[in-house]
Structures are given as structure tokens and as C-alpha cells.
Amino acid sequence: MNASMISKKLNIQFSTIDKHIRVLLKLNLIERRGSKKTGGYYTIIQQK
């Protein structure tokens, strides 16, 4: 899912979504895959 899709689905401003995405990326909980235009964010499976 990309940031604009998340923003529309949750009815939250894009800038707010962007801030949260940056935090999740920094914590290595999600990763970006694909190009800027067609890519999206995916969860990272963490092994215990």
C-alpha cells in the first residue's frame, strides 16, 4: 500500500501518514519496495 492509499482509506492527512511511515521505516518495521510511482510499503517479518 502506498501513503496516499493509506491516507484516503483512513481519512487522515497525507502529512500525518508520512510522519508515521518515517518512524516505522526507522524502526525497521516496514520497508519500501518498488518505484516511487508504483511501489508501496510492506511489513517486515521479524524472526524470534
Secondary structure, DSSP 4 states (H G I P E B T S, - for coil): --HHHHHHHHT--HHHHHHHHHHHHHTTSEEEES-TTT-EEEEPPPP-
